[in-house]
C-alpha cells in the first residue's frame, strides 16, 4: 500500500511541462537568454554531459544513487539512497517523488522517507511490490547498488506536532509504518521521553515489517510501547476496540497512516468521540470516489477545480465542453495534440489506438479519449 | 486561392467505395496500434542520440567558425553547423513537436514545451502545421501549406500575370524558407485583403517578432561578437549555414506534397470525409523519397511523407519499418504509392512550378 501516489494537493504544484510554455506577451529575460545561447543553454544537454562524468550531477533535477538494498519481507524492500547535494533534506513523515526510466518512459511515484535525517545524508525509502507492477515492480527487480534514480525535494504536511506533545498515539496499517518510523528515529535521536503508543497492524505474520528495528527503537525510547496486531491470527482490529484500549485517548495526539478502509474507520470513530482535532493522517491512495451514484464516470478537472461526467459515446473533450469547460483544442481528430493534458489518475482509453492508459501522469489526447474510470486531469 | 473551392476537383475518381475505405482504415489502424504498443527504450535511445549528435555538431561548427583559421576550417564549420541545424529542425524539432515522443514523459522532449531552433515560433507552427496542414492536407483553400499562398501548382488555382514570375518567387522562398514558414501563420494575405485589422495583425505577429529577434541576435550579434576580430567569418558562416538549412528543408518539404503525382483536393469533395477517406487523401496527397539511412535521418524521415501523414505522432524512425506494409496495402487497394529518388521527385516539383506559371486551363467541369 505504501507506494501508491499520495494525492495531497501540494503534489500538484510540481512543475508540469505546461508551465514551461513561454509567455510571449512578455518574455522573461532568462528565457530570452536561454534561447539566444542555444544549444549552450540546453539544460538537458548539460545534464547528459555531466551525467557521464558523475551520474549524480545535474543542473536541473536531483539525482540519487542506490547505496544499499535491504529485504524487509517477501514483498517489501528498502533502498538506501545517497542524494546529490542539491537535495535539501526532509522532515520525518514527509515523502518524495521518485522517478525511474522504464523501457524509455520516465515513471514517477511517491514514497515516504522511512529514515530520519542523518549526518551522512543518506535516506531510506521502503516499497511494497504492487500487484499492478509499474515502478515498484520494476524497482524490486532492478534496484541494486549503483542504480541512479531521479528524486524530488521532500514535501508533505504529515509531520510531528510542533513542540512534541507529552503523549502520542501512532497507528500504522501495513507499510503505513514508514513515515511513522522516520518520526520514531527522529524522536530517538533527540532522546525524547514522550509517551508513545504505537499500534502496528498487518495482515500476515510475514508482513510484519521492521520488527527488529522497532525493538531497537523501544530500547532507545523509554516511553514507547508497541502493540503489534496481526489480523490473520487475531482477527481484524475494530477501530472502536482500538480506541477503547487506549484509556487516555482524549489526551493523545494521533498520527495515522495506512490503507484507506482503516483510515476511514478510524476517522469515523475519532469523529464520533469529538477528537478530529487530535487526528493527523497521511493518505497513500486517492480518496475513493463516492460509489453508487449511478451518474457515470466522474472526471475531476484539477486546473479549474470542476467535476464533469463522461458522456456515453462522446470523447472527453466533448464531455468537458458539454459541462461548460473550455479545454484548448485543435483538429479534434487526434492529430495535432493541442488538447493534450496530463492525467493524474484513472483509466483512459484511446479510441484511435485502442490502448488503455492506467499509469499515473500519462499524457492523454482529450479529443480521442474516453474515461474508463473516475479520472483526475490537469485541465 | 479562395475561388478554387467551387472549381472542379483534380482528385481522380478513386475506385474505393465506402466499405473498402473502412477496411483500409482498419488495416492502417492495426499498424498504428501494433507500433504504439511496441514503443520503448529503442525509440528513446534514438531521439536522445539525435539530440546529442545535433548538439555535438553545433558545438563543433560554432567552434570551428569562431576559433578556426583559414578557409578549410570555415567550410567544415559551415557544414557542421548546417548539419546541426538540419538535424535539430527536422529529425528533432519537427518530430518532437508532433508529439512523437510525448509518451516518454520527458519534459525536454515534450510537444507541450519543446521550442525549436528556427525563427518560426512554436505556437504558430503548432497551428499552421499540426492543426491545419495535417488535417486538411492538399485541400485547396484549407491547407495553407499548399503553395504557401504564393505558388500556383495546379490548374484549379487562379492565374494572375504575376504568376509568370513564380519560379523567381520560389527561388526566394527556398532561400528564405525559415522566414516564409515563420510568417506563414500570421496570415498576411488576410490583412492585405482587408479581412484582418491592424490590431489583430499586431497581436498575431507578436510571437514571430519575439522569436525572430532572439534568433537574429544569436546568429548575427552574439556569436560573431564572441569571436572578437573573427566576427566577419562567424557572421558569414552562420548566414551560409542558415542558407543551406533553408534550401535543404525547402526541397524536402516541397517533395512531400507537390510532386508530379501528388493529388490536390477540393473542399466540397472532402466535406463528409470518413476516416478511411482521410487516410486515402493522406496517401494520395503525399510522396516519398528513396535513399539511404543518412538521407532519411537528415530529412527528419519526411522522406517517408506518406507514413508520416498517416501517423504523424508515431516516432519517425518507425516509418521506414512500416513502409513496406503500407506499400503492400496500397498495392492491394489499387492506390498509387508515390515514391521515387530525390532528384526525380524534386525535378517534377520544379517542373510543376514552371508549368503552372503559365495560364494552364482548368479542365472542363466534368465532375460537376
Interface residues (C-beta under 8 A of the other chain):
Chain A: X17 X18 X20 X21 X22 X24 X25 X27 X32 X35 X36 X37 X38 X39 X40 X42 X43 X44 X45 X48 X101 X103 X104 X105 X106 X107 X108 X330 X331 X333 X335 X336 X337 X338 X340 X352 X353 X354 X355 X361 X362 X363
Chain B: X29 X32 X33 X36 X37 X39 X40 X41 X42 X43 X44 X45 X48 X51 X52 X54 X55 X58 X59 X84 X88 X98 X99 X102 X103 X104 X105 X106 X107 X108 X110 X111 X112 X113 X115 X117 X121 X123 X126 X127 X130 X131 X134 X135 X206 X207 X210 X211 X214 X215 X217 X218 X222 X278 X312 X313
